[in-house]
Amino acid sequence: MAISLYDRCVDGDSMISDDGCRINRVAARAIRDILAVAEVDGPVDLRDLSTVIKGSVDDVILNEIITRRLTVKKNRGDRNQDPPREWSGHDLLGLPTAPFNVNKI
């Protein structure tokens, strides 16, 4: 079963879960790092940067959805038992970085 990022109520309300909060903090830090890299040579238009980042997020998520759909499972009963993906050692700009550890946040 997938990790729930929102706690849902029977009345239709929802509230971000602890896991969702942790992931949000990791994403916010990553975006602050991207902003710092983008503004090395001077300020950038933040609306343009927002559009670029949203597009990047969409690309990553859609690619992951397609990859998960097309990946052949050895045993259909063990759908959530895939080995963790290896960290590539590079950030979005191809620069070497350390992997994020969401458990340390």
HELIX and SHEET records of a PDB file:
HELIX    1   1 ASP A   18  ALA A   38  1                                  21    
HELIX    2   2 LEU A   46  LEU A   70  1                                  25    
HELIX    3   3 ARG A   76  ASP A   78  5                                   3    
HELIX    4   4 VAL A  102  LYS A  104  5                                   3    
SHEET    1   A 2 TYR A   6  ARG A   8  0                                        
SHEET    2   A 2 SER A  14  ILE A  16 -1                                        
END                                                                             
